[in-house]
């Protein structure tokens, strides 16, 4: 579901939401440029950790999460963690995709643990395509550049630094804190560390709730922070194959019965179809809170979509307005889009087969089977088959945003970003939190960090993070974890 930390990943989570946020009122906090030239000693040490994370290639093709987990373990042991506190894990055939879990015991016998989650892997980056070396941390003009600088090694570094500081300084916290650093979040086919822990070591990561990626804020693209998000729940990803088959024949005698044409017609019908509008507690809160801060047509539509009776003329008009923004359109429904095509077998032959991969982001509460049936109905051609290829399941279980979770974050947003709204947000992308929720651990993406509305190059070229956001986010999140762990 990934930006300050990748929120999101679709262009991750709500990278795209920033497109509409430029219209928010200017009650937001200016994000001043920051330089690493005059850092506090603790910030300099943190920067060195962040540098090591970024400069260790952890992509699935050319890197190793295990190698970075080795380096993290060295740092944690220097902070005072021992054999009884650190658990390493990897499985045969995926030796480079290992991770670790570290536990900082609390003093309370009644409070359940808090789990901090971070993925170490990154999307592969090719040096020849980048302006700068993607695996060297480079600071220029108020930004850190490098693969993983935004997705999600800032948050990884914050979690590691935080636990090391708590251990070294003998900070007394009531709640036990666990940190799981894993691999496999950026791929759907490789070993996924969180899924493996949930299925094989659930007691090791058992917690009352988890803090993960997906939250954070957005600027207006000009340095002003206009919104802080609290990631609460996400869609689930599934891929379906639509396929047309045909006896084929010689291309010198074409006929209308053509697998490529049939597939093209089906995809055209899919293009023109919108899944029904849906709302849940998180999206109602998102549109309600964000709408209250906007005085334009979009803001009015946000308020109306929450308050107007479902199916009413007012609700339908509001939906039309919100659908003009691609991120809001996605938040309001299941979406399916063609992403890959294949077909034919020779230049001089009629195609015997043509297929397309359709990538679906499924709204919580909707089953894989329901989406498959809808695709069959939309295509409306019994000669074509629709098959589910894979999924990033299990089906999502939206966590509840309780006062216990929301309250401390609201206070800190008011402290660090006065005047900036804190908005619950459902990710339209995907995170590893979905595996935690399946075993009863609600997963949230906290506010604190922030990025630009263009997504800061996450998953793309010249990925970057705002220097000021990284240092401010570190302070914010350290205070937030302390508040949750008291």
JOKACOR-V595426 format. One record per residue. N is the residue number from 1. RES is the residue in three letters. PSI is psi in whole degrees, -180 to 180 (none if undefined). Layout:
BEGIN
n:N res:RES psi:PSI
n:N res:RES psi:PSI
END
This chain:
BEGIN
n:1 res:UNK psi:none
n:2 res:UNK psi:none
n:3 res:UNK psi:147
n:4 res:UNK psi:-40
n:5 res:UNK psi:10
n:6 res:UNK psi:22
n:7 res:UNK psi:70
n:8 res:UNK psi:-32
n:9 res:UNK psi:69
n:10 res:UNK psi:-27
n:11 res:UNK psi:42
n:12 res:UNK psi:112
n:13 res:UNK psi:-108
n:14 res:UNK psi:47
n:15 res:UNK psi:-43
n:16 res:UNK psi:-20
n:17 res:UNK psi:-29
n:18 res:UNK psi:-23
n:19 res:UNK psi:-38
n:20 res:UNK psi:-10
n:21 res:UNK psi:-8
n:22 res:UNK psi:-16
n:23 res:UNK psi:0
n:24 res:UNK psi:150
n:25 res:UNK psi:152
n:26 res:UNK psi:54
n:27 res:UNK psi:10
n:28 res:UNK psi:170
n:29 res:UNK psi:132
n:30 res:UNK psi:135
n:31 res:UNK psi:98
n:32 res:UNK psi:155
n:33 res:UNK psi:149
n:34 res:UNK psi:149
n:35 res:UNK psi:148
n:36 res:UNK psi:7
n:37 res:UNK psi:-29
n:38 res:UNK psi:69
n:39 res:UNK psi:150
n:40 res:UNK psi:156
n:41 res:UNK psi:-40
n:42 res:UNK psi:-34
n:43 res:UNK psi:-37
n:44 res:UNK psi:-41
n:45 res:UNK psi:-40
n:46 res:UNK psi:-42
n:47 res:UNK psi:-38
n:48 res:UNK psi:-39
n:49 res:UNK psi:-48
n:50 res:UNK psi:-44
n:51 res:UNK psi:-45
n:52 res:UNK psi:-39
n:53 res:UNK psi:-48
n:54 res:UNK psi:-38
n:55 res:UNK psi:1
n:56 res:UNK psi:113
n:57 res:UNK psi:119
n:58 res:UNK psi:25
n:59 res:UNK psi:156
n:60 res:UNK psi:-26
n:61 res:UNK psi:-40
n:62 res:UNK psi:-3
n:63 res:UNK psi:-166
n:64 res:UNK psi:116
n:65 res:UNK psi:-35
n:66 res:UNK psi:-41
n:67 res:UNK psi:-39
n:68 res:UNK psi:-37
n:69 res:UNK psi:-36
n:70 res:UNK psi:-46
n:71 res:UNK psi:-39
n:72 res:UNK psi:-42
n:73 res:UNK psi:-41
n:74 res:UNK psi:-46
n:75 res:UNK psi:-42
n:76 res:UNK psi:-38
n:77 res:UNK psi:-37
n:78 res:UNK psi:-29
n:79 res:UNK psi:-13
n:80 res:UNK psi:-3
n:81 res:UNK psi:142
n:82 res:UNK psi:-171
n:83 res:UNK psi:-37
n:84 res:UNK psi:-12
n:85 res:UNK psi:-21
n:86 res:UNK psi:129
n:87 res:UNK psi:123
n:88 res:UNK psi:150
n:89 res:UNK psi:147
n:90 res:UNK psi:163
n:91 res:UNK psi:157
n:92 res:UNK psi:136
n:93 res:UNK psi:-12
n:94 res:UNK psi:46
n:95 res:UNK psi:-25
n:96 res:UNK psi:2
n:97 res:UNK psi:29
n:98 res:UNK psi:168
n:99 res:UNK psi:-166
n:100 res:UNK psi:157
n:101 res:UNK psi:131
n:102 res:UNK psi:142
n:103 res:UNK psi:128
n:104 res:UNK psi:104
n:105 res:UNK psi:142
n:106 res:UNK psi:177
n:107 res:UNK psi:-18
n:108 res:UNK psi:143
n:109 res:UNK psi:-3
n:110 res:UNK psi:-33
n:111 res:UNK psi:133
n:112 res:UNK psi:156
n:113 res:UNK psi:162
n:114 res:UNK psi:131
n:115 res:UNK psi:127
n:116 res:UNK psi:129
n:117 res:UNK psi:137
n:118 res:UNK psi:139
n:119 res:UNK psi:136
n:120 res:UNK psi:-23
n:121 res:UNK psi:154
n:122 res:UNK psi:164
n:123 res:UNK psi:141
n:124 res:UNK psi:147
n:125 res:UNK psi:133
n:126 res:UNK psi:123
n:127 res:UNK psi:-39
n:128 res:UNK psi:-19
n:129 res:UNK psi:-19
n:130 res:UNK psi:154
n:131 res:UNK psi:-36
n:132 res:UNK psi:166
n:133 res:UNK psi:118
n:134 res:UNK psi:-19
n:135 res:UNK psi:32
n:136 res:UNK psi:127
n:137 res:UNK psi:115
n:138 res:UNK psi:131
n:139 res:UNK psi:122
n:140 res:UNK psi:132
n:141 res:UNK psi:43
n:142 res:UNK psi:10
n:143 res:UNK psi:148
n:144 res:UNK psi:131
n:145 res:UNK psi:144
n:146 res:UNK psi:155
n:147 res:UNK psi:128
n:148 res:UNK psi:-3
n:149 res:UNK psi:-26
n:150 res:UNK psi:-34
n:151 res:UNK psi:101
n:152 res:UNK psi:37
n:153 res:UNK psi:-20
n:154 res:UNK psi:-44
n:155 res:UNK psi:-39
n:156 res:UNK psi:-48
n:157 res:UNK psi:-39
n:158 res:UNK psi:-46
n:159 res:UNK psi:-47
n:160 res:UNK psi:-47
n:161 res:UNK psi:-42
n:162 res:UNK psi:-50
n:163 res:UNK psi:-39
n:164 res:UNK psi:-41
n:165 res:UNK psi:-45
n:166 res:UNK psi:-42
n:167 res:UNK psi:-48
n:168 res:UNK psi:-40
n:169 res:UNK psi:3
n:170 res:UNK psi:45
n:171 res:UNK psi:129
n:172 res:UNK psi:118
n:173 res:UNK psi:143
n:174 res:UNK psi:-42
n:175 res:UNK psi:134
n:176 res:UNK psi:138
n:177 res:UNK psi:130
n:178 res:UNK psi:143
n:179 res:UNK psi:124
n:180 res:UNK psi:119
n:181 res:UNK psi:121
n:182 res:UNK psi:174
n:183 res:UNK psi:161
n:184 res:UNK psi:1
n:185 res:UNK psi:-30
n:186 res:UNK psi:5
n:187 res:UNK psi:153
n:188 res:UNK psi:-6
n:189 res:UNK psi:-13
n:190 res:UNK psi:-179
n:191 res:UNK psi:128
n:192 res:UNK psi:116
n:193 res:UNK psi:-38
n:194 res:UNK psi:-43
n:195 res:UNK psi:-42
n:196 res:UNK psi:-43
n:197 res:UNK psi:-43
n:198 res:UNK psi:-35
n:199 res:UNK psi:-24
n:200 res:UNK psi:-26
n:201 res:UNK psi:50
n:202 res:UNK psi:-33
n:203 res:UNK psi:-32
n:204 res:UNK psi:-35
n:205 res:UNK psi:8
n:206 res:UNK psi:135
n:207 res:UNK psi:160
n:208 res:UNK psi:-38
n:209 res:UNK psi:168
n:210 res:UNK psi:150
n:211 res:UNK psi:130
n:212 res:UNK psi:-174
n:213 res:UNK psi:179
n:214 res:UNK psi:-20
n:215 res:UNK psi:-156
n:216 res:UNK psi:179
n:217 res:UNK psi:-177
n:218 res:UNK psi:146
n:219 res:UNK psi:175
n:220 res:UNK psi:9
n:221 res:UNK psi:-5
n:222 res:UNK psi:13
n:223 res:UNK psi:-3
n:224 res:UNK psi:124
n:225 res:UNK psi:122
n:226 res:UNK psi:-11
n:227 res:UNK psi:141
n:228 res:UNK psi:132
n:229 res:UNK psi:145
n:230 res:UNK psi:107
n:231 res:UNK psi:119
n:232 res:UNK psi:94
n:233 res:UNK psi:166
n:234 res:UNK psi:165
n:235 res:UNK psi:172
n:236 res:UNK psi:148
n:237 res:UNK psi:136
n:238 res:UNK psi:146
n:239 res:UNK psi:136
n:240 res:UNK psi:147
n:241 res:UNK psi:125
n:242 res:UNK psi:127
n:243 res:UNK psi:135
n:244 res:UNK psi:138
n:245 res:UNK psi:157
n:246 res:UNK psi:149
n:247 res:UNK psi:-22
n:248 res:UNK psi:-155
n:249 res:UNK psi:-168
n:250 res:UNK psi:137
n:251 res:UNK psi:-11
n:252 res:UNK psi:-14
n:253 res:UNK psi:70
n:254 res:UNK psi:153
n:255 res:UNK psi:165
n:256 res:UNK psi:-27
n:257 res:UNK psi:88
n:258 res:UNK psi:127
n:259 res:UNK psi:-39
n:260 res:UNK psi:-43
n:261 res:UNK psi:-42
n:262 res:UNK psi:-42
n:263 res:UNK psi:-42
n:264 res:UNK psi:-44
n:265 res:UNK psi:-42
n:266 res:UNK psi:-43
n:267 res:UNK psi:-32
n:268 res:UNK psi:-40
n:269 res:UNK psi:-38
n:270 res:UNK psi:-42
n:271 res:UNK psi:-38
n:272 res:UNK psi:3
n:273 res:UNK psi:136
n:274 res:UNK psi:128
n:275 res:UNK psi:156
n:276 res:UNK psi:149
n:277 res:UNK psi:138
n:278 res:UNK psi:148
n:279 res:UNK psi:149
n:280 res:UNK psi:-176
n:281 res:UNK psi:-40
n:282 res:UNK psi:-47
n:283 res:UNK psi:-31
n:284 res:UNK psi:-44
n:285 res:UNK psi:-39
n:286 res:UNK psi:-55
n:287 res:UNK psi:-35
n:288 res:UNK psi:-48
n:289 res:UNK psi:-44
n:290 res:UNK psi:-38
n:291 res:UNK psi:-35
n:292 res:UNK psi:-23
n:293 res:UNK psi:-2
n:294 res:UNK psi:142
n:295 res:UNK psi:11
n:296 res:UNK psi:-173
n:297 res:UNK psi:-38
n:298 res:UNK psi:-44
n:299 res:UNK psi:-42
n:300 res:UNK psi:-41
n:301 res:UNK psi:-37
n:302 res:UNK psi:-45
n:303 res:UNK psi:-40
n:304 res:UNK psi:-40
n:305 res:UNK psi:-25
n:306 res:UNK psi:-34
n:307 res:UNK psi:-27
n:308 res:UNK psi:146
n:309 res:UNK psi:140
n:310 res:UNK psi:133
n:311 res:UNK psi:-6
n:312 res:UNK psi:163
n:313 res:UNK psi:-37
n:314 res:UNK psi:-44
n:315 res:UNK psi:-40
n:316 res:UNK psi:-40
n:317 res:UNK psi:-40
n:318 res:UNK psi:-39
n:319 res:UNK psi:-42
n:320 res:UNK psi:-43
n:321 res:UNK psi:-47
n:322 res:UNK psi:-30
n:323 res:UNK psi:-14
n:324 res:UNK psi:-17
n:325 res:UNK psi:122
n:326 res:UNK psi:-32
n:327 res:UNK psi:-41
n:328 res:UNK psi:-40
n:329 res:UNK psi:-43
n:330 res:UNK psi:-36
n:331 res:UNK psi:-19
n:332 res:UNK psi:4
n:333 res:UNK psi:171
n:334 res:UNK psi:143
n:335 res:UNK psi:146
n:336 res:UNK psi:134
n:337 res:UNK psi:140
n:338 res:UNK psi:131
n:339 res:UNK psi:-20
n:340 res:UNK psi:147
n:341 res:UNK psi:147
n:342 res:UNK psi:154
n:343 res:UNK psi:155
n:344 res:UNK psi:166
n:345 res:UNK psi:-8
n:346 res:UNK psi:152
n:347 res:UNK psi:-28
n:348 res:UNK psi:28
n:349 res:UNK psi:146
n:350 res:UNK psi:141
n:351 res:UNK psi:133
n:352 res:UNK psi:-17
n:353 res:UNK psi:141
n:354 res:UNK psi:135
n:355 res:UNK psi:161
n:356 res:UNK psi:142
n:357 res:UNK psi:132
n:358 res:UNK psi:119
n:359 res:UNK psi:121
n:360 res:UNK psi:138
n:361 res:UNK psi:108
n:362 res:UNK psi:128
n:363 res:UNK psi:141
n:364 res:UNK psi:135
n:365 res:UNK psi:-11
n:366 res:UNK psi:134
n:367 res:UNK psi:160
n:368 res:UNK psi:-39
n:369 res:UNK psi:-37
n:370 res:UNK psi:-42
n:371 res:UNK psi:-42
n:372 res:UNK psi:-43
n:373 res:UNK psi:-39
n:374 res:UNK psi:-42
n:375 res:UNK psi:-42
n:376 res:UNK psi:-40
n:377 res:UNK psi:-40
n:378 res:UNK psi:-42
n:379 res:UNK psi:-39
n:380 res:UNK psi:44
n:381 res:UNK psi:105
n:382 res:UNK psi:-13
n:383 res:UNK psi:-13
n:384 res:UNK psi:145
n:385 res:UNK psi:150
n:386 res:UNK psi:120
n:387 res:UNK psi:134
n:388 res:UNK psi:123
n:389 res:UNK psi:-51
n:390 res:UNK psi:176
n:391 res:UNK psi:164
n:392 res:UNK psi:31
n:393 res:UNK psi:179
n:394 res:UNK psi:173
n:395 res:UNK psi:141
n:396 res:UNK psi:145
n:397 res:UNK psi:103
n:398 res:UNK psi:126
n:399 res:UNK psi:157
n:400 res:UNK psi:136
n:401 res:UNK psi:93
n:402 res:UNK psi:163
n:403 res:UNK psi:-32
n:404 res:UNK psi:-37
n:405 res:UNK psi:-45
n:406 res:UNK psi:-38
n:407 res:UNK psi:-55
n:408 res:UNK psi:-36
n:409 res:UNK psi:-40
n:410 res:UNK psi:-43
n:411 res:UNK psi:-40
n:412 res:UNK psi:-33
n:413 res:UNK psi:-42
n:414 res:UNK psi:-33
n:415 res:UNK psi:-48
n:416 res:UNK psi:-29
n:417 res:UNK psi:65
n:418 res:UNK psi:134
n:419 res:UNK psi:-6
n:420 res:UNK psi:129
n:421 res:UNK psi:143
n:422 res:UNK psi:120
n:423 res:UNK psi:121
n:424 res:UNK psi:140
n:425 res:UNK psi:133
n:426 res:UNK psi:127
n:427 res:UNK psi:137
n:428 res:UNK psi:-1
n:429 res:UNK psi:-135
n:430 res:UNK psi:143
n:431 res:UNK psi:174
n:432 res:UNK psi:-5
n:433 res:UNK psi:-23
n:434 res:UNK psi:-31
n:435 res:UNK psi:-31
n:436 res:UNK psi:-44
n:437 res:UNK psi:-29
n:438 res:UNK psi:-22
n:439 res:UNK psi:21
n:440 res:UNK psi:19
n:441 res:UNK psi:102
n:442 res:UNK psi:137
n:443 res:UNK psi:132
n:444 res:UNK psi:148
n:445 res:UNK psi:108
n:446 res:UNK psi:161
n:447 res:UNK psi:-178
n:448 res:UNK psi:-58
n:449 res:UNK psi:174
n:450 res:UNK psi:160
n:451 res:UNK psi:-179
n:452 res:UNK psi:160
n:453 res:UNK psi:-13
n:454 res:UNK psi:0
n:455 res:UNK psi:-3
n:456 res:UNK psi:25
n:457 res:UNK psi:14
n:458 res:UNK psi:131
n:459 res:UNK psi:-6
n:460 res:UNK psi:-155
n:461 res:UNK psi:147
n:462 res:UNK psi:45
n:463 res:UNK psi:144
n:464 res:UNK psi:161
n:465 res:UNK psi:146
n:466 res:UNK psi:125
n:467 res:UNK psi:-49
n:468 res:UNK psi:-38
n:469 res:UNK psi:-38
n:470 res:UNK psi:-47
n:471 res:UNK psi:-42
n:472 res:UNK psi:-41
n:473 res:UNK psi:-36
n:474 res:UNK psi:-48
n:475 res:UNK psi:-44
n:476 res:UNK psi:-51
n:477 res:UNK psi:-30
n:478 res:UNK psi:-43
n:479 res:UNK psi:-39
n:480 res:UNK psi:-46
n:481 res:UNK psi:-40
n:482 res:UNK psi:-42
n:483 res:UNK psi:-41
n:484 res:UNK psi:-28
n:485 res:UNK psi:-4
n:486 res:UNK psi:none
END
